Amino acid sequence: MKVLVTGAGALLGQGILRSLARSELEPELVAVDPSPLSAGLYWVPRRHRIPMAVDPSYLEVLGSILEEERPDAVLIGTDVELALLAEHRHALEARYDTHIVVSSPEVVQIADDKYATARFLIEHGFPAPASCLPGGEEALIEEIGFPLVVKPRVGARSVGVSVVHDRAALAAAVAGLSDPVIQECVADASAEYTAGTLTFDGVCEASIVMRRDLRDGNTYRAFAEPFPELNAVVRRMAEALGAYGPANFQFRLDGDQVKVFEINGRFSGTTPLRRHAGFPEVELVLRRVLHGQPIEQPLLEPVVVLRHWSETVVRPDELERW
């Protein structure tokens, strides 16, 4: 089995690579990234430079890599590639005889847009943070008051996110973003969770929920437990969303209500952490997609995962070959 992973310089792509390096499948790994200084490139025997997803030559270069490597599967390690590869998935799969694990353009669009995420949840009968776009602030303040959260409609890792406590701070935060959404500030950080789901043909076949602590927008401590009630809610959300394979739901508990504030239609930065709890989601997806093996809900092991830095050392001559 050969698997190509994009985003070797991103936390997501590196997490996928780390998960596969420890997989019982023992796949041959290929990594791609725009920068030769991306650590994940040096974890695998085969690597390629690729343009940024916004570059007009991205698909052409990716196609040449797929032609050369002929991977059985392509796993996407950055958000910015999702929409483009969702749009061209079927054509690329047919031309290069591969499987690209990416959801439909509709699912990717819902997950990318925080306001669309909130509307999707409400329309399907799930609680969601009260939300509005600029111009609807007064009605939102009248409904729930302060504090409020201002964030980019499209964004990640808490970049551009601010919590505001009065109208002056709200106006400044809205003016500082080109396309913001304004939302209810749900509970506090001690009630924050991240969940992973695996869905095929409209059925969520497995899920995991972990409580988490954040630093700089990323999970740096995760607490895995069975959480049966939370998993049941997340599974219903996943089936309503209809992702192809993995999806990530980030939420806070407001009393007993699960209020999701972000969906990612992909694997998660916490993917390698989940593996320590007995949830090898990348391997499960590959077995399902490539071998038709049904996914069975793993028996999860309660663990606390403490994240830390590590290093990859590259010799100058390895960089110069790029």
KARA-V850409 format. One record per residue. SS is DSSP state (A for helix, B for strand, O for the rest). D_FIRST is the distance of its C-alpha to the first C-alpha in Angstrom with 2 decimals. Layout:
ss=SS d_first=D_FIRST
ss=SS d_first=D_FIRST
This chain:
ss=O d_first=0.00
ss=B d_first=3.79
ss=B d_first=6.59
ss=B d_first=10.18
ss=B d_first=13.01
ss=O d_first=16.58
ss=O d_first=19.70
ss=O d_first=19.00
ss=O d_first=22.76
ss=O d_first=23.18
ss=A d_first=23.43
ss=A d_first=21.07
ss=A d_first=18.30
ss=A d_first=18.85
ss=A d_first=18.78
ss=A d_first=15.33
ss=A d_first=14.13
ss=A d_first=16.21
ss=A d_first=14.90
ss=A d_first=11.23
ss=A d_first=12.67
ss=O d_first=14.34
ss=O d_first=11.78
ss=O d_first=11.52
ss=O d_first=7.77
ss=O d_first=7.86
ss=O d_first=4.99
ss=B d_first=6.11
ss=B d_first=8.65
ss=B d_first=11.03
ss=B d_first=14.33
ss=B d_first=17.25
ss=B d_first=20.84
ss=O d_first=24.35
ss=O d_first=25.77
ss=O d_first=25.23
ss=O d_first=26.65
ss=O d_first=23.76
ss=A d_first=22.76
ss=A d_first=19.11
ss=A d_first=18.63
ss=A d_first=19.56
ss=A d_first=17.18
ss=O d_first=14.16
ss=O d_first=14.06
ss=B d_first=13.89
ss=B d_first=16.28
ss=B d_first=18.38
ss=B d_first=21.68
ss=O d_first=22.08
ss=O d_first=25.41
ss=O d_first=26.53
ss=O d_first=25.83
ss=O d_first=29.57
ss=O d_first=29.57
ss=O d_first=30.12
ss=O d_first=27.65
ss=A d_first=24.69
ss=A d_first=23.16
ss=A d_first=23.91
ss=A d_first=22.25
ss=A d_first=19.14
ss=A d_first=19.08
ss=A d_first=19.40
ss=A d_first=16.47
ss=A d_first=14.26
ss=A d_first=15.85
ss=A d_first=15.12
ss=A d_first=11.53
ss=O d_first=10.29
ss=O d_first=7.65
ss=O d_first=6.28
ss=B d_first=8.37
ss=B d_first=11.38
ss=B d_first=13.19
ss=O d_first=16.84
ss=O d_first=18.64
ss=O d_first=22.18
ss=A d_first=24.75
ss=A d_first=26.06
ss=A d_first=23.03
ss=A d_first=22.91
ss=A d_first=25.79
ss=A d_first=24.86
ss=A d_first=21.28
ss=A d_first=22.62
ss=A d_first=25.14
ss=A d_first=22.85
ss=A d_first=19.73
ss=A d_first=20.31
ss=A d_first=21.37
ss=A d_first=18.40
ss=A d_first=15.97
ss=A d_first=18.10
ss=A d_first=18.53
ss=A d_first=15.03
ss=O d_first=13.16
ss=O d_first=11.18
ss=B d_first=11.84
ss=B d_first=14.07
ss=B d_first=15.00
ss=O d_first=18.70
ss=O d_first=21.86
ss=O d_first=24.65
ss=A d_first=27.10
ss=A d_first=29.70
ss=A d_first=27.82
ss=A d_first=26.96
ss=A d_first=30.65
ss=A d_first=31.98
ss=A d_first=29.87
ss=A d_first=30.72
ss=O d_first=34.46
ss=A d_first=36.22
ss=A d_first=39.17
ss=A d_first=37.09
ss=A d_first=35.30
ss=A d_first=38.73
ss=A d_first=39.97
ss=A d_first=36.95
ss=A d_first=37.46
ss=A d_first=41.20
ss=A d_first=40.87
ss=O d_first=38.70
ss=O d_first=41.16
ss=O d_first=39.56
ss=O d_first=41.55
ss=B d_first=40.73
ss=O d_first=42.51
ss=O d_first=45.55
ss=B d_first=44.72
ss=B d_first=46.46
ss=O d_first=46.29
ss=O d_first=49.05
ss=O d_first=52.28
ss=O d_first=51.69
ss=A d_first=52.32
ss=A d_first=55.78
ss=A d_first=54.78
ss=A d_first=51.90
ss=A d_first=54.30
ss=A d_first=56.78
ss=A d_first=54.17
ss=A d_first=52.57
ss=O d_first=54.27
ss=O d_first=52.80
ss=O d_first=50.52
ss=B d_first=48.08
ss=B d_first=44.72
ss=B d_first=44.28
ss=B d_first=40.80
ss=B d_first=39.04
ss=O d_first=37.89
ss=O d_first=34.59
ss=O d_first=33.54
ss=O d_first=31.65
ss=O d_first=32.26
ss=O d_first=35.97
ss=O d_first=36.76
ss=O d_first=40.12
ss=O d_first=40.79
ss=B d_first=44.34
ss=B d_first=46.42
ss=B d_first=49.94
ss=O d_first=53.10
ss=O d_first=55.66
ss=A d_first=56.21
ss=A d_first=56.62
ss=A d_first=53.29
ss=A d_first=51.67
ss=A d_first=53.16
ss=A d_first=52.04
ss=A d_first=48.44
ss=A d_first=48.27
ss=A d_first=49.83
ss=O d_first=47.27
ss=O d_first=44.28
ss=O d_first=43.76
ss=O d_first=42.30
ss=B d_first=42.84
ss=B d_first=42.78
ss=B d_first=45.24
ss=B d_first=44.36
ss=B d_first=45.82
ss=O d_first=45.14
ss=O d_first=43.79
ss=O d_first=44.79
ss=O d_first=43.80
ss=A d_first=40.87
ss=A d_first=41.26
ss=A d_first=40.20
ss=B d_first=36.92
ss=B d_first=33.61
ss=B d_first=30.02
ss=B d_first=27.92
ss=B d_first=24.34
ss=B d_first=23.67
ss=B d_first=20.84
ss=B d_first=22.28
ss=B d_first=21.26
ss=O d_first=23.88
ss=O d_first=26.61
ss=B d_first=26.07
ss=B d_first=25.28
ss=B d_first=23.21
ss=B d_first=23.23
ss=B d_first=25.03
ss=B d_first=26.23
ss=B d_first=29.38
ss=B d_first=30.39
ss=B d_first=33.69
ss=B d_first=33.42
ss=B d_first=35.52
ss=B d_first=35.05
ss=B d_first=35.75
ss=O d_first=35.67
ss=O d_first=33.89
ss=B d_first=30.93
ss=B d_first=30.54
ss=B d_first=31.60
ss=B d_first=32.50
ss=B d_first=30.91
ss=B d_first=32.40
ss=B d_first=30.23
ss=O d_first=32.23
ss=O d_first=31.95
ss=O d_first=34.17
ss=A d_first=34.31
ss=A d_first=36.72
ss=A d_first=34.82
ss=A d_first=31.52
ss=A d_first=33.41
ss=A d_first=34.68
ss=A d_first=31.41
ss=A d_first=29.73
ss=A d_first=32.54
ss=A d_first=32.06
ss=A d_first=28.33
ss=A d_first=29.13
ss=A d_first=31.86
ss=A d_first=29.59
ss=O d_first=26.92
ss=O d_first=23.92
ss=O d_first=20.52
ss=B d_first=18.58
ss=B d_first=19.84
ss=B d_first=23.42
ss=B d_first=25.67
ss=B d_first=29.39
ss=B d_first=31.83
ss=B d_first=35.26
ss=B d_first=38.48
ss=B d_first=40.61
ss=B d_first=44.02
ss=O d_first=45.88
ss=O d_first=43.75
ss=B d_first=42.25
ss=B d_first=38.66
ss=B d_first=39.07
ss=B d_first=35.82
ss=B d_first=36.42
ss=B d_first=32.93
ss=B d_first=29.84
ss=B d_first=26.54
ss=O d_first=24.27
ss=O d_first=21.09
ss=O d_first=19.69
ss=O d_first=22.48
ss=O d_first=23.58
ss=O d_first=24.03
ss=A d_first=20.43
ss=A d_first=19.96
ss=A d_first=23.45
ss=A d_first=22.74
ss=A d_first=20.14
ss=A d_first=23.14
ss=O d_first=24.88
ss=O d_first=22.22
ss=O d_first=20.60
ss=O d_first=16.87
ss=A d_first=16.67
ss=A d_first=13.46
ss=A d_first=11.58
ss=A d_first=13.97
ss=A d_first=13.37
ss=A d_first=9.61
ss=A d_first=10.49
ss=A d_first=13.37
ss=A d_first=12.10
ss=A d_first=9.07
ss=A d_first=10.61
ss=O d_first=14.18
ss=O d_first=14.91
ss=O d_first=18.16
ss=O d_first=18.64
ss=O d_first=21.47
ss=O d_first=23.54
ss=O d_first=22.88
ss=O d_first=26.05
ss=O d_first=26.67
ss=O d_first=28.27
ss=O d_first=31.11
ss=B d_first=30.50
ss=B d_first=31.86
ss=B d_first=29.43
ss=B d_first=31.25
ss=O d_first=29.47
ss=O d_first=30.41
ss=O d_first=29.85
ss=O d_first=27.88
ss=O d_first=27.60
ss=O d_first=25.35
ss=O d_first=27.38
ss=O d_first=26.82
ss=O d_first=28.98
ss=A d_first=31.00
ss=A d_first=29.62
ss=A d_first=26.04
ss=A d_first=27.49
ss=A d_first=29.62
ss=O d_first=26.79
ss=O d_first=26.08
